[in-house]
Amino acid sequence: MNKILQGLGDSGMNSFLVPLKFNKWMYRHRAAEVLIKTGFYSTAFAGEYLLYNLANQLGETIANTIFGPDNE
């Protein structure tokens, strides 16, 4: 994964800017890097899950408004 992200960074495609000092610190402290990345990806996944549920509820609400409630 690091090789892929490094390749993307070298090509100029960065997800977000990280100061060099912080990047070097994370490289030296691998356990902290794992904790930070785990927290970041967990938060991103939770946000995506919540957005998916919100979009699903919004779609159901719009469909029920247009076509009426589903009474099966």
N, C-alpha and C positions, 0 to 999 in steps of 0.2 A: 504494500500500500504506500509506503514511504517513497519508493522508486517512482510510482505513478504520480503522486502529488509533486514530487520534486521535478519530474519531467514537465508537468503542467506549469509549475512555477517558473521553470527555466524558459518555457515558451511564452511567458507573459500572462498566463491565465491563472491569476490568484483569486481564491475565494474571498479573502480579505487580507489586508496588509498586516503584517506582524513585524514589529520593530526588531532589528537585528540583535539587540541586547537580550530581548526576551526569547528570541529564537535560539540563541546560543545557550541560554540558561536551560531551556527545555531540553536541548540536546544533551547537556551534561547531567540532567536529573530525569532519567527515563521513567521512574515511578511517578513523578509529578506529571510528566507528559501523558502517561497512560490515564491518570485520573482526570486530567483536563480534557483530553480527547473523548474519554468515556462520557463525561458530563456534557460535552458539546454535542456529541452524536445522539445521546439519550434525549437531550432537550430538543434537538432538531426532529427526531423521530416522534416525540410526543406532540410537538407543534404540528407536524404533518398529519398525524392521526386526528388531532382535534379539528384541523381545517377540513379534513375529509368528512368527519361527522357533521360539521357545520354545513358544508356544501350539500350533504345528503339530506339533512333536515330542511334546508332552504328549498331544495328541489322538491321534496315531498309537499311542503307548504304551498309552493307555487302550483304544483299539479293538483292538489286538493282544492285550491282556490279556483282554478280554471275548470276542472272536470268534476268537482265535487268529491266528497270523501269516498274512500274505497270501502264499500259495504258488502264484502263477500261472506 
